[in-house]
Amino acid sequence: MIIEEQFPPGTPVCVTQTFEMRDKIVRAKVVGGVQAWEALPTGSWHAHGKNDKLWLKRLKLRKADGEITLLIIDDTTEIAKLEKA
C-alpha cells in the first residue's frame, strides 16, 4: 500500500525522523494532522531526476497550535497513526 493511502488528509500522526550527526544520532518527533502529501523538486541541477531535478516526497502537517510544517519523508522516517483527540 502506498504511504499516502495509509495516512490521508485529516489523519493525526506522530512523525519520527532520525538524523546522523558527527558523533551522535538525533531523533526528532513532530505530532500533527496530515494536511497534504506533495512531491516537489529539490532545485538541485545535478540530481538527474525528472526534468533534471530530484523529486522528494513531502508531508504537510498542521500542529495542535496551528503551525504548518513541511517534512521531507525518506526511508528512515517513521509515521505512526494516532487516535483522534
N, CA, C and O atoms as a Maestro MAE file, in Angstrom:
{
 s_m_m2io_version
 :::
 2.0.0
}

f_m_ct {
 s_m_title
 :::
 protein
 m_atom[340] {
  # First column is atom index #
  i_m_mmod_type
  r_m_x_coord
  r_m_y_coord
  r_m_z_coord
  i_m_residue_number
  s_m_chain_name
  s_m_pdb_residue_name
  s_m_pdb_atom_name
  i_m_atomic_number
  :::
  1 25 0.842 -1.178 0.000 1 A "MET " " N  " 7
  2 3 0.000 0.000 0.000 1 A "MET " " CA " 6
  3 2 0.890 1.245 0.000 1 A "MET " " C  " 6
  4 15 1.911 1.287 0.687 1 A "MET " " O  " 8
  5 25 0.508 2.225 -0.750 2 A "ILE " " N  " 7
  6 3 1.241 3.486 -0.825 2 A "ILE " " CA " 6
  7 2 1.039 4.237 0.482 2 A "ILE " " C  " 6
  8 15 -0.062 4.260 1.033 2 A "ILE " " O  " 8
  9 25 2.105 4.849 0.971 3 A "ILE " " N  " 7
  10 3 2.076 5.520 2.278 3 A "ILE " " CA " 6
  11 2 1.000 6.612 2.347 3 A "ILE " " C  " 6
  12 15 0.385 6.809 3.396 3 A "ILE " " O  " 8
  13 25 0.774 7.312 1.247 4 A "GLU " " N  " 7
  14 3 -0.234 8.373 1.241 4 A "GLU " " CA " 6
  15 2 -1.627 7.802 1.506 4 A "GLU " " C  " 6
  16 15 -2.471 8.481 2.091 4 A "GLU " " O  " 8
  17 25 -1.872 6.569 1.084 5 A "GLU " " N  " 7
  18 3 -3.177 5.939 1.296 5 A "GLU " " CA " 6
  19 2 -3.353 5.529 2.753 5 A "GLU " " C  " 6
  20 15 -4.480 5.479 3.246 5 A "GLU " " O  " 8
  21 25 -2.256 5.235 3.450 6 A "GLN " " N  " 7
  22 3 -2.323 4.851 4.857 6 A "GLN " " CA " 6
  23 2 -2.603 6.054 5.761 6 A "GLN " " C  " 6
  24 15 -3.186 5.911 6.836 6 A "GLN " " O  " 8
  25 25 -2.181 7.236 5.313 7 A "PHE " " N  " 7
  26 3 -2.301 8.451 6.114 7 A "PHE " " CA " 6
  27 2 -2.935 9.570 5.283 7 A "PHE " " C  " 6
  28 15 -2.245 10.514 4.898 7 A "PHE " " O  " 8
  29 25 -4.243 9.476 5.003 8 A "PRO " " N  " 7
  30 3 -4.897 10.503 4.192 8 A "PRO " " CA " 6
  31 2 -5.051 11.816 4.969 8 A "PRO " " C  " 6
  32 15 -4.875 11.828 6.188 8 A "PRO " " O  " 8
  33 25 -5.374 12.921 4.287 9 A "PRO " " N  " 7
  34 3 -5.583 14.194 4.969 9 A "PRO " " CA " 6
  35 2 -6.579 14.051 6.113 9 A "PRO " " C  " 6
  36 15 -7.600 13.373 5.998 9 A "PRO " " O  " 8
  37 25 -6.250 14.714 7.225 10 A "GLY " " N  " 7
  38 3 -7.089 14.653 8.413 10 A "GLY " " CA " 6
  39 2 -6.635 13.634 9.445 10 A "GLY " " C  " 6
  40 15 -7.097 13.658 10.585 10 A "GLY " " O  " 8
  41 25 -5.731 12.737 9.056 11 A "THR " " N  " 7
  42 3 -5.240 11.704 9.965 11 A "THR " " CA " 6
  43 2 -4.253 12.298 10.965 11 A "THR " " C  " 6
  44 15 -3.285 12.941 10.558 11 A "THR " " O  " 8
  45 25 -4.475 12.095 12.277 12 A "PRO " " N  " 7
  46 3 -3.493 12.548 13.257 12 A "PRO " " CA " 6
  47 2 -2.321 11.567 13.294 12 A "PRO " " C  " 6
  48 15 -2.523 10.355 13.367 12 A "PRO " " O  " 8
  49 25 -1.097 12.095 13.244 13 A "VAL " " N  " 7
  50 3 0.092 11.249 13.178 13 A "VAL " " CA " 6
  51 2 1.208 11.782 14.067 13 A "VAL " " C  " 6
  52 15 1.221 12.950 14.455 13 A "VAL " " O  " 8
  53 25 2.142 10.891 14.377 14 A "CYS " " N  " 7
  54 3 3.410 11.249 15.010 14 A "CYS " " CA " 6
  55 2 4.501 10.830 14.031 14 A "CYS " " C  " 6
  56 15 4.625 9.651 13.696 14 A "CYS " " O  " 8
  57 25 5.285 11.791 13.577 15 A "VAL " " N  " 7
  58 3 6.359 11.529 12.617 15 A "VAL " " CA " 6
  59 2 7.687 11.603 13.367 15 A "VAL " " C  " 6
  60 15 7.985 12.594 14.033 15 A "VAL " " O  " 8
  61 25 8.479 10.534 13.245 16 A "THR " " N  " 7
  62 3 9.795 10.499 13.874 16 A "THR " " CA " 6
  63 2 10.855 10.429 12.782 16 A "THR " " C  " 6
  64 15 10.832 9.537 11.934 16 A "THR " " O  " 8
  65 25 11.779 11.379 12.814 17 A "GLN " " N  " 7
  66 3 12.863 11.407 11.846 17 A "GLN " " CA " 6
  67 2 14.196 11.256 12.575 17 A "GLN " " C  " 6
  68 15 14.388 11.796 13.664 17 A "GLN " " O  " 8
  69 25 15.107 10.517 11.957 18 A "THR " " N  " 7
  70 3 16.412 10.248 12.535 18 A "THR " " CA " 6
  71 2 17.484 10.969 11.729 18 A "THR " " C  " 6
  72 15 17.522 10.886 10.501 18 A "THR " " O  " 8
  73 25 18.354 11.677 12.445 19 A "PHE " " N  " 7
  74 3 19.437 12.424 11.815 19 A "PHE " " CA " 6
  75 2 20.756 11.945 12.395 19 A "PHE " " C  " 6
  76 15 20.927 11.919 13.614 19 A "PHE " " O  " 8
  77 25 21.686 11.568 11.536 20 A "GLU " " N  " 7
  78 3 23.016 11.172 11.993 20 A "GLU " " CA " 6
  79 2 23.910 12.397 11.982 20 A "GLU " " C  " 6
  80 15 24.082 13.059 10.959 20 A "GLU " " O  " 8
  81 25 24.472 12.681 13.144 21 A "MET " " N  " 7
  82 3 25.387 13.800 13.260 21 A "MET " " CA " 6
  83 2 26.796 13.243 13.450 21 A "MET " " C  " 6
  84 15 26.977 12.026 13.500 21 A "MET " " O  " 8
  85 25 27.753 14.084 13.551 22 A "ARG " " N  " 7
  86 3 29.148 13.663 13.630 22 A "ARG " " CA " 6
  87 2 29.374 12.577 14.681 22 A "ARG " " C  " 6
  88 15 29.968 11.542 14.376 22 A "ARG " " O  " 8
  89 25 28.917 12.794 15.896 23 A "ASP " " N  " 7
  90 3 29.196 11.843 16.965 23 A "ASP " " CA " 6
  91 2 27.944 11.331 17.678 23 A "ASP " " C  " 6
  92 15 28.040 10.732 18.749 23 A "ASP " " O  " 8
  93 25 26.775 11.565 17.087 24 A "LYS " " N  " 7
  94 3 25.550 11.096 17.736 24 A "LYS " " CA " 6
  95 2 24.413 10.971 16.730 24 A "LYS " " C  " 6
  96 15 24.489 11.444 15.596 24 A "LYS " " O  " 8
  97 25 23.369 10.320 17.192 25 A "ILE " " N  " 7
  98 3 22.154 10.181 16.392 25 A "ILE " " CA " 6
  99 2 21.046 10.936 17.110 25 A "ILE " " C  " 6
  100 15 20.834 10.745 18.307 25 A "ILE " " O  " 8
  101 25 20.340 11.794 16.378 26 A "VAL " " N  " 7
  102 3 19.268 12.607 16.946 26 A "VAL " " CA " 6
  103 2 17.943 12.149 16.350 26 A "VAL " " C  " 6
  104 15 17.830 11.958 15.139 26 A "VAL " " O  " 8
  105 25 16.943 11.977 17.208 27 A "ARG " " N  " 7
  106 3 15.599 11.621 16.750 27 A "ARG " " CA " 6
  107 2 14.668 12.783 17.083 27 A "ARG " " C  " 6
  108 15 14.604 13.230 18.228 27 A "ARG " " O  " 8
  109 25 13.955 13.262 16.079 28 A "ALA " " N  " 7
  110 3 13.026 14.374 16.257 28 A "ALA " " CA " 6
  111 2 11.603 13.889 15.976 28 A "ALA " " C  " 6
  112 15 11.361 13.183 14.997 28 A "ALA " " O  " 8
  113 25 10.670 14.273 16.842 29 A "LYS " " N  " 7
  114 3 9.268 13.888 16.679 29 A "LYS " " CA " 6
  115 2 8.421 15.118 16.425 29 A "LYS " " C  " 6
  116 15 8.625 16.169 17.033 29 A "LYS " " O  " 8
  117 25 7.458 14.972 15.508 30 A "VAL " " N  " 7
  118 3 6.506 16.034 15.211 30 A "VAL " " CA " 6
  119 2 5.123 15.389 15.219 30 A "VAL " " C  " 6
  120 15 4.904 14.363 14.575 30 A "VAL " " O  " 8
  121 25 4.189 16.000 15.956 31 A "VAL " " N  " 7
  122 3 2.827 15.492 16.036 31 A "VAL " " CA " 6
  123 2 1.903 16.503 15.375 31 A "VAL " " C  " 6
  124 15 2.020 17.706 15.607 31 A "VAL " " O  " 8
  125 25 0.983 16.009 14.551 32 A "GLY " " N  " 7
  126 3 0.030 16.887 13.896 32 A "GLY " " CA " 6
  127 2 -0.927 16.120 13.022 32 A "GLY " " C  " 6
  128 15 -0.899 14.890 12.972 32 A "GLY " " O  " 8
  129 25 -1.770 16.852 12.337 33 A "GLY " " N  " 7
  130 3 -2.733 16.259 11.423 33 A "GLY " " CA " 6
  131 2 -2.245 16.408 9.992 33 A "GLY " " C  " 6
  132 15 -1.757 17.467 9.597 33 A "GLY " " O  " 8
  133 25 -2.383 15.343 9.225 34 A "VAL " " N  " 7
  134 3 -1.960 15.374 7.818 34 A "VAL " " CA " 6
  135 2 -2.801 16.397 7.054 34 A "VAL " " C  " 6
  136 15 -4.031 16.352 7.086 34 A "VAL " " O  " 8
  137 25 -2.136 17.304 6.380 35 A "GLN " " N  " 7
  138 3 -2.800 18.289 5.529 35 A "GLN " " CA " 6
  139 2 -2.727 17.868 4.061 35 A "GLN " " C  " 6
  140 15 -3.720 17.934 3.337 35 A "GLN " " O  " 8
  141 25 -1.537 17.433 3.631 36 A "ALA " " N  " 7
  142 3 -1.355 17.060 2.226 36 A "ALA " " CA " 6
  143 2 -0.035 16.328 2.042 36 A "ALA " " C  " 6
  144 15 0.894 16.458 2.839 36 A "ALA " " O  " 8
  145 25 0.016 15.562 0.970 37 A "TRP " " N  " 7
  146 3 1.255 14.926 0.509 37 A "TRP " " CA " 6
  147 2 1.655 15.627 -0.775 37 A "TRP " " C  " 6
  148 15 0.804 15.906 -1.619 37 A "TRP " " O  " 8
  149 25 2.943 15.917 -0.935 38 A "GLU " " N  " 7
  150 3 3.425 16.600 -2.136 38 A "GLU " " CA " 6
  151 2 4.741 15.984 -2.590 38 A "GLU " " C  " 6
  152 15 5.528 15.507 -1.772 38 A "GLU " " O  " 8
  153 25 4.972 15.998 -3.878 39 A "ALA " " N  " 7
  154 3 6.279 15.639 -4.432 39 A "ALA " " CA " 6
  155 2 6.789 16.893 -5.126 39 A "ALA " " C  " 6
  156 15 6.223 17.342 -6.123 39 A "ALA " " O  " 8
  157 25 7.872 17.453 -4.582 40 A "LEU " " N  " 7
  158 3 8.413 18.697 -5.110 40 A "LEU " " CA " 6
  159 2 9.886 18.525 -5.431 40 A "LEU " " C  " 6
  160 15 10.576 17.745 -4.774 40 A "LEU " " O  " 8
  161 25 10.379 19.245 -6.436 41 A "PRO " " N  " 7
  162 3 11.797 19.131 -6.793 41 A "PRO " " CA " 6
  163 2 12.683 19.811 -5.753 41 A "PRO " " C  " 6
  164 15 12.254 20.731 -5.056 41 A "PRO " " O  " 8
  165 25 13.912 19.346 -5.665 42 A "THR " " N  " 7
  166 3 14.861 19.919 -4.715 42 A "THR " " CA " 6
  167 2 15.458 21.218 -5.217 42 A "THR " " C  " 6
  168 15 15.906 22.047 -4.425 42 A "THR " " O  " 8
  169 25 15.468 21.397 -6.519 43 A "GLY " " N  " 7
  170 3 16.133 22.554 -7.086 43 A "GLY " " CA " 6
  171 2 17.570 22.239 -7.461 43 A "GLY " " C  " 6
  172 15 18.283 23.082 -8.006 43 A "GLY " " O  " 8
  173 25 17.987 21.012 -7.163 44 A "SER " " N  " 7
  174 3 19.357 20.601 -7.462 44 A "SER " " CA " 6
  175 2 19.485 20.291 -8.950 44 A "SER " " C  " 6
  176 15 18.749 19.454 -9.472 44 A "SER " " O  " 8
  177 25 20.393 20.944 -9.623 45 A "TRP " " N  " 7
  178 3 20.552 20.756 -11.063 45 A "TRP " " CA " 6
  179 2 21.310 19.484 -11.386 45 A "TRP " " C  " 6
  180 15 21.247 19.023 -12.525 45 A "TRP " " O  " 8
  181 25 22.020 18.897 -10.445 46 A "HIS " " N  " 7
  182 3 22.854 17.733 -10.732 46 A "HIS " " CA " 6
  183 2 22.217 16.410 -10.302 46 A "HIS " " C  " 6
  184 15 22.881 15.375 -10.336 46 A "HIS " " O  " 8
  185 25 20.957 16.422 -9.902 47 A "ALA " " N  " 7
  186 3 20.317 15.229 -9.352 47 A "ALA " " CA " 6
  187 2 19.911 14.211 -10.422 47 A "ALA " " C  " 6
  188 15 19.767 13.027 -10.117 47 A "ALA " " O  " 8
  189 25 19.728 14.644 -11.646 48 A "HIS " " N  " 7
  190 3 19.396 13.770 -12.773 48 A "HIS " " CA " 6
  191 2 18.111 12.973 -12.564 48 A "HIS " " C  " 6
  192 15 18.065 11.773 -12.834 48 A "HIS " " O  " 8
  193 25 17.094 13.634 -12.092 49 A "GLY " " N  " 7
  194 3 15.775 13.035 -11.965 49 A "GLY " " CA " 6
  195 2 14.872 13.643 -13.023 49 A "GLY " " C  " 6
  196 15 15.347 14.110 -14.058 49 A "GLY " " O  " 8
  197 25 13.568 13.639 -12.763 50 A "LYS " " N  " 7
  198 3 12.596 14.237 -13.674 50 A "LYS " " CA " 6
  199 2 12.949 15.702 -13.901 50 A "LYS " " C  " 6
  200 15 13.127 16.457 -12.946 50 A "LYS " " O  " 8
  201 25 13.050 16.099 -15.152 51 A "ASN " " N  " 7
  202 3 13.430 17.462 -15.527 51 A "ASN " " CA " 6
  203 2 14.762 17.866 -14.898 51 A "ASN " " C  " 6
  204 15 14.960 19.025 -14.535 51 A "ASN " " O  " 8
  205 25 15.678 16.894 -14.772 52 A "ASP " " N  " 7
  206 3 16.994 17.109 -14.180 52 A "ASP " " CA " 6
  207 2 16.935 17.614 -12.741 52 A "ASP " " C  " 6
  208 15 17.827 18.339 -12.299 52 A "ASP " " O  " 8
  209 25 15.894 17.235 -12.014 53 A "LYS " " N  " 7
  210 3 15.770 17.605 -10.612 53 A "LYS " " CA " 6
  211 2 15.407 16.360 -9.808 53 A "LYS " " C  " 6
  212 15 14.756 15.451 -10.323 53 A "LYS " " O  " 8
  213 25 15.821 16.322 -8.565 54 A "LEU " " N  " 7
  214 3 15.476 15.227 -7.680 54 A "LEU " " CA " 6
  215 2 14.160 15.580 -6.989 54 A "LEU " " C  " 6
  216 15 14.056 16.627 -6.349 54 A "LEU " " O  " 8
  217 25 13.162 14.717 -7.116 55 A "TRP " " N  " 7
  218 3 11.856 14.953 -6.519 55 A "TRP " " CA " 6
  219 2 11.777 14.231 -5.187 55 A "TRP " " C  " 6
  220 15 12.057 13.034 -5.109 55 A "TRP " " O  " 8
  221 25 11.397 14.954 -4.136 56 A "LEU " " N  " 7
  222 3 11.292 14.383 -2.800 56 A "LEU " " CA " 6
  223 2 9.845 14.416 -2.328 56 A "LEU " " C  " 6
  224 15 9.092 15.346 -2.616 56 A "LEU " " O  " 8
  225 25 9.481 13.366 -1.592 57 A "LYS " " N  " 7
  226 3 8.142 13.292 -1.026 57 A "LYS " " CA " 6
  227 2 8.106 14.155 0.227 57 A "LYS " " C  " 6
  228 15 8.980 14.050 1.087 57 A "LYS " " O  " 8
  229 25 7.090 15.009 0.326 58 A "ARG " " N  " 7
  230 3 6.941 15.893 1.472 58 A "ARG " " CA " 6
  231 2 5.572 15.705 2.100 58 A "ARG " " C  " 6
  232 15 4.583 15.448 1.412 58 A "ARG " " O  " 8
  233 25 5.532 15.838 3.412 59 A "LEU " " N  " 7
  234 3 4.293 15.712 4.178 59 A "LEU " " CA " 6
  235 2 4.030 17.042 4.864 59 A "LEU " " C  " 6
  236 15 4.866 17.537 5.620 59 A "LEU " " O  " 8
  237 25 2.863 17.618 4.596 60 A "LYS " " N  " 7
  238 3 2.474 18.873 5.236 60 A "LYS " " CA " 6
  239 2 1.580 18.534 6.430 60 A "LYS " " C  " 6
  240 15 0.547 17.883 6.281 60 A "LYS " " O  " 8
  241 25 2.000 18.991 7.625 61 A "LEU " " N  " 7
  242 3 1.254 18.738 8.862 61 A "LEU " " CA " 6
  243 2 0.790 20.042 9.481 61 A "LEU " " C  " 6
  244 15 1.438 21.081 9.352 61 A "LEU " " O  " 8
  245 25 -0.363 19.961 10.163 62 A "ARG " " N  " 7
  246 3 -0.820 21.079 10.989 62 A "ARG " " CA " 6
  247 2 -0.712 20.625 12.439 62 A "ARG " " C  " 6
  248 15 -1.364 19.668 12.859 62 A "ARG " " O  " 8
  249 25 0.133 21.339 13.200 63 A "LYS " " N  " 7
  250 3 0.313 21.023 14.616 63 A "LYS " " CA " 6
  251 2 -0.885 21.532 15.412 63 A "LYS " " C  " 6
  252 15 -1.705 22.291 14.897 63 A "LYS " " O  " 8
  253 25 -0.978 21.108 16.669 64 A "ALA " " N  " 7
  254 3 -2.096 21.484 17.537 64 A "ALA " " CA " 6
  255 2 -2.202 23.003 17.727 64 A "ALA " " C  " 6
  256 15 -3.299 23.529 17.910 64 A "ALA " " O  " 8
  257 25 -1.067 23.704 17.683 65 A "ASP " " N  " 7
  258 3 -1.082 25.159 17.860 65 A "ASP " " CA " 6
  259 2 -1.387 25.909 16.563 65 A "ASP " " C  " 6
  260 15 -1.389 27.139 16.542 65 A "ASP " " O  " 8
  261 25 -1.646 25.158 15.469 66 A "GLY " " N  " 7
  262 3 -1.989 25.773 14.186 66 A "GLY " " CA " 6
  263 2 -0.819 25.934 13.243 66 A "GLY " " C  " 6
  264 15 -1.014 26.232 12.065 66 A "GLY " " O  " 8
  265 25 0.398 25.744 13.736 67 A "GLU " " N  " 7
  266 3 1.586 25.870 12.886 67 A "GLU " " CA " 6
  267 2 1.567 24.809 11.790 67 A "GLU " " C  " 6
  268 15 1.237 23.650 12.045 67 A "GLU " " O  " 8
  269 25 1.920 25.206 10.579 68 A "ILE " " N  " 7
  270 3 2.043 24.279 9.446 68 A "ILE " " CA " 6
  271 2 3.521 23.967 9.271 68 A "ILE " " C  " 6
  272 15 4.356 24.871 9.250 68 A "ILE " " O  " 8
  273 25 3.842 22.682 9.145 69 A "THR " " N  " 7
  274 3 5.230 22.280 8.934 69 A "THR " " CA " 6
  275 2 5.296 21.340 7.743 69 A "THR " " C  " 6
  276 15 4.376 20.554 7.514 69 A "THR " " O  " 8
  277 25 6.375 21.417 6.987 70 A "LEU " " N  " 7
  278 3 6.580 20.594 5.806 70 A "LEU " " CA " 6
  279 2 7.795 19.704 6.052 70 A "LEU " " C  " 6
  280 15 8.910 20.197 6.226 70 A "LEU " " O  " 8
  281 25 7.572 18.389 6.066 71 A "LEU " " N  " 7
  282 3 8.629 17.432 6.359 71 A "LEU " " CA " 6
  283 2 9.000 16.650 5.109 71 A "LEU " " C  " 6
  284 15 8.124 16.256 4.339 71 A "LEU " " O  " 8
  285 25 10.284 16.425 4.905 72 A "ILE " " N  " 7
  286 3 10.739 15.552 3.821 72 A "ILE " " CA " 6
  287 2 10.717 14.130 4.356 72 A "ILE " " C  " 6
  288 15 11.308 13.841 5.396 72 A "ILE " " O  " 8
  289 25 10.038 13.248 3.644 73 A "ILE " " N  " 7
  290 3 9.885 11.865 4.066 73 A "ILE " " CA " 6
  291 2 10.898 11.002 3.319 73 A "ILE " " C  " 6
  292 15 10.933 10.983 2.089 73 A "ILE " " O  " 8
  293 25 11.735 10.278 4.100 74 A "ASP " " N  " 7
  294 3 12.717 9.390 3.481 74 A "ASP " " CA " 6
  295 2 12.581 7.990 4.071 74 A "ASP " " C  " 6
  296 15 11.645 7.715 4.822 74 A "ASP " " O  " 8
  297 25 13.514 7.111 3.731 75 A "ASP " " N  " 7
  298 3 13.432 5.718 4.167 75 A "ASP " " CA " 6
  299 2 13.569 5.542 5.673 75 A "ASP " " C  " 6
  300 15 13.143 4.519 6.209 75 A "ASP " " O  " 8
  301 25 14.145 6.502 6.357 76 A "THR " " N  " 7
  302 3 14.322 6.375 7.806 76 A "THR " " CA " 6
  303 2 13.175 6.995 8.603 76 A "THR " " C  " 6
  304 15 13.137 6.869 9.827 76 A "THR " " O  " 8
  305 25 12.252 7.656 7.932 77 A "THR " " N  " 7
  306 3 11.134 8.307 8.595 77 A "THR " " CA " 6
  307 2 10.119 7.278 9.071 77 A "THR " " C  " 6
  308 15 9.733 6.373 8.331 77 A "THR " " O  " 8
  309 25 9.695 7.434 10.326 78 A "GLU " " N  " 7
  310 3 8.660 6.565 10.884 78 A "GLU " " CA " 6
  311 2 7.391 7.410 11.082 78 A "GLU " " C  " 6
  312 15 7.448 8.515 11.621 78 A "GLU " " O  " 8
  313 25 6.249 6.872 10.636 79 A "ILE " " N  " 7
  314 3 4.975 7.576 10.792 79 A "ILE " " CA " 6
  315 2 4.017 6.649 11.521 79 A "ILE " " C  " 6
  316 15 3.784 5.521 11.087 79 A "ILE " " O  " 8
  317 25 3.459 7.129 12.639 80 A "ALA " " N  " 7
  318 3 2.511 6.345 13.410 80 A "ALA " " CA " 6
  319 2 1.171 7.072 13.471 80 A "ALA " " C  " 6
  320 15 1.117 8.270 13.749 80 A "ALA " " O  " 8
  321 25 0.103 6.348 13.212 81 A "LYS " " N  " 7
  322 3 -1.239 6.917 13.291 81 A "LYS " " CA " 6
  323 2 -1.625 7.046 14.752 81 A "LYS " " C  " 6
  324 15 -1.420 6.122 15.539 81 A "LYS " " O  " 8
  325 25 -2.190 8.204 15.118 82 A "LEU " " N  " 7
  326 3 -2.637 8.451 16.483 82 A "LEU " " CA " 6
  327 2 -4.156 8.391 16.554 82 A "LEU " " C  " 6
  328 15 -4.845 8.547 15.546 82 A "LEU " " O  " 8
  329 25 -4.665 8.165 17.753 83 A "GLU " " N  " 7
  330 3 -6.109 8.201 17.968 83 A "GLU " " CA " 6
  331 2 -6.572 9.643 17.867 83 A "GLU " " C  " 6
  332 15 -5.840 10.556 18.251 83 A "GLU " " O  " 8
  333 25 -7.757 9.856 17.364 84 A "LYS " " N  " 7
  334 3 -8.306 11.229 17.289 84 A "LYS " " CA " 6
  335 2 -8.561 11.729 18.702 84 A "LYS " " C  " 6
  336 15 -8.968 10.970 19.581 84 A "LYS " " O  " 8
  337 25 -8.313 13.023 18.907 85 A "ALA " " N  " 7
  338 3 -8.471 13.628 20.235 85 A "ALA " " CA " 6
  339 2 -9.933 13.731 20.618 85 A "ALA " " C  " 6
  340 15 -10.255 14.215 21.703 85 A "ALA " " O  " 8
  :::
 }
 m_bond[339] {
  # First column is bond index #
  i_m_from
  i_m_to
  i_m_order
  :::
  1 1 2 1
  2 2 3 1
  3 3 4 2
  4 3 5 1
  5 5 6 1
  6 6 7 1
  7 7 8 2
  8 7 9 1
  9 9 10 1
  10 10 11 1
  11 11 12 2
  12 11 13 1
  13 13 14 1
  14 14 15 1
  15 15 16 2
  16 15 17 1
  17 17 18 1
  18 18 19 1
  19 19 20 2
  20 19 21 1
  21 21 22 1
  22 22 23 1
  23 23 24 2
  24 23 25 1
  25 25 26 1
  26 26 27 1
  27 27 28 2
  28 27 29 1
  29 29 30 1
  30 30 31 1
  31 31 32 2
  32 31 33 1
  33 33 34 1
  34 34 35 1
  35 35 36 2
  36 35 37 1
  37 37 38 1
  38 38 39 1
  39 39 40 2
  40 39 41 1
  41 41 42 1
  42 42 43 1
  43 43 44 2
  44 43 45 1
  45 45 46 1
  46 46 47 1
  47 47 48 2
  48 47 49 1
  49 49 50 1
  50 50 51 1
  51 51 52 2
  52 51 53 1
  53 53 54 1
  54 54 55 1
  55 55 56 2
  56 55 57 1
  57 57 58 1
  58 58 59 1
  59 59 60 2
  60 59 61 1
  61 61 62 1
  62 62 63 1
  63 63 64 2
  64 63 65 1
  65 65 66 1
  66 66 67 1
  67 67 68 2
  68 67 69 1
  69 69 70 1
  70 70 71 1
  71 71 72 2
  72 71 73 1
  73 73 74 1
  74 74 75 1
  75 75 76 2
  76 75 77 1
  77 77 78 1
  78 78 79 1
  79 79 80 2
  80 79 81 1
  81 81 82 1
  82 82 83 1
  83 83 84 2
  84 83 85 1
  85 85 86 1
  86 86 87 1
  87 87 88 2
  88 87 89 1
  89 89 90 1
  90 90 91 1
  91 91 92 2
  92 91 93 1
  93 93 94 1
  94 94 95 1
  95 95 96 2
  96 95 97 1
  97 97 98 1
  98 98 99 1
  99 99 100 2
  100 99 101 1
  101 101 102 1
  102 102 103 1
  103 103 104 2
  104 103 105 1
  105 105 106 1
  106 106 107 1
  107 107 108 2
  108 107 109 1
  109 109 110 1
  110 110 111 1
  111 111 112 2
  112 111 113 1
  113 113 114 1
  114 114 115 1
  115 115 116 2
  116 115 117 1
  117 117 118 1
  118 118 119 1
  119 119 120 2
  120 119 121 1
  121 121 122 1
  122 122 123 1
  123 123 124 2
  124 123 125 1
  125 125 126 1
  126 126 127 1
  127 127 128 2
  128 127 129 1
  129 129 130 1
  130 130 131 1
  131 131 132 2
  132 131 133 1
  133 133 134 1
  134 134 135 1
  135 135 136 2
  136 135 137 1
  137 137 138 1
  138 138 139 1
  139 139 140 2
  140 139 141 1
  141 141 142 1
  142 142 143 1
  143 143 144 2
  144 143 145 1
  145 145 146 1
  146 146 147 1
  147 147 148 2
  148 147 149 1
  149 149 150 1
  150 150 151 1
  151 151 152 2
  152 151 153 1
  153 153 154 1
  154 154 155 1
  155 155 156 2
  156 155 157 1
  157 157 158 1
  158 158 159 1
  159 159 160 2
  160 159 161 1
  161 161 162 1
  162 162 163 1
  163 163 164 2
  164 163 165 1
  165 165 166 1
  166 166 167 1
  167 167 168 2
  168 167 169 1
  169 169 170 1
  170 170 171 1
  171 171 172 2
  172 171 173 1
  173 173 174 1
  174 174 175 1
  175 175 176 2
  176 175 177 1
  177 177 178 1
  178 178 179 1
  179 179 180 2
  180 179 181 1
  181 181 182 1
  182 182 183 1
  183 183 184 2
  184 183 185 1
  185 185 186 1
  186 186 187 1
  187 187 188 2
  188 187 189 1
  189 189 190 1
  190 190 191 1
  191 191 192 2
  192 191 193 1
  193 193 194 1
  194 194 195 1
  195 195 196 2
  196 195 197 1
  197 197 198 1
  198 198 199 1
  199 199 200 2
  200 199 201 1
  201 201 202 1
  202 202 203 1
  203 203 204 2
  204 203 205 1
  205 205 206 1
  206 206 207 1
  207 207 208 2
  208 207 209 1
  209 209 210 1
  210 210 211 1
  211 211 212 2
  212 211 213 1
  213 213 214 1
  214 214 215 1
  215 215 216 2
  216 215 217 1
  217 217 218 1
  218 218 219 1
  219 219 220 2
  220 219 221 1
  221 221 222 1
  222 222 223 1
  223 223 224 2
  224 223 225 1
  225 225 226 1
  226 226 227 1
  227 227 228 2
  228 227 229 1
  229 229 230 1
  230 230 231 1
  231 231 232 2
  232 231 233 1
  233 233 234 1
  234 234 235 1
  235 235 236 2
  236 235 237 1
  237 237 238 1
  238 238 239 1
  239 239 240 2
  240 239 241 1
  241 241 242 1
  242 242 243 1
  243 243 244 2
  244 243 245 1
  245 245 246 1
  246 246 247 1
  247 247 248 2
  248 247 249 1
  249 249 250 1
  250 250 251 1
  251 251 252 2
  252 251 253 1
  253 253 254 1
  254 254 255 1
  255 255 256 2
  256 255 257 1
  257 257 258 1
  258 258 259 1
  259 259 260 2
  260 259 261 1
  261 261 262 1
  262 262 263 1
  263 263 264 2
  264 263 265 1
  265 265 266 1
  266 266 267 1
  267 267 268 2
  268 267 269 1
  269 269 270 1
  270 270 271 1
  271 271 272 2
  272 271 273 1
  273 273 274 1
  274 274 275 1
  275 275 276 2
  276 275 277 1
  277 277 278 1
  278 278 279 1
  279 279 280 2
  280 279 281 1
  281 281 282 1
  282 282 283 1
  283 283 284 2
  284 283 285 1
  285 285 286 1
  286 286 287 1
  287 287 288 2
  288 287 289 1
  289 289 290 1
  290 290 291 1
  291 291 292 2
  292 291 293 1
  293 293 294 1
  294 294 295 1
  295 295 296 2
  296 295 297 1
  297 297 298 1
  298 298 299 1
  299 299 300 2
  300 299 301 1
  301 301 302 1
  302 302 303 1
  303 303 304 2
  304 303 305 1
  305 305 306 1
  306 306 307 1
  307 307 308 2
  308 307 309 1
  309 309 310 1
  310 310 311 1
  311 311 312 2
  312 311 313 1
  313 313 314 1
  314 314 315 1
  315 315 316 2
  316 315 317 1
  317 317 318 1
  318 318 319 1
  319 319 320 2
  320 319 321 1
  321 321 322 1
  322 322 323 1
  323 323 324 2
  324 323 325 1
  325 325 326 1
  326 326 327 1
  327 327 328 2
  328 327 329 1
  329 329 330 1
  330 330 331 1
  331 331 332 2
  332 331 333 1
  333 333 334 1
  334 334 335 1
  335 335 336 2
  336 335 337 1
  337 337 338 1
  338 338 339 1
  339 339 340 2
  :::
 }
}
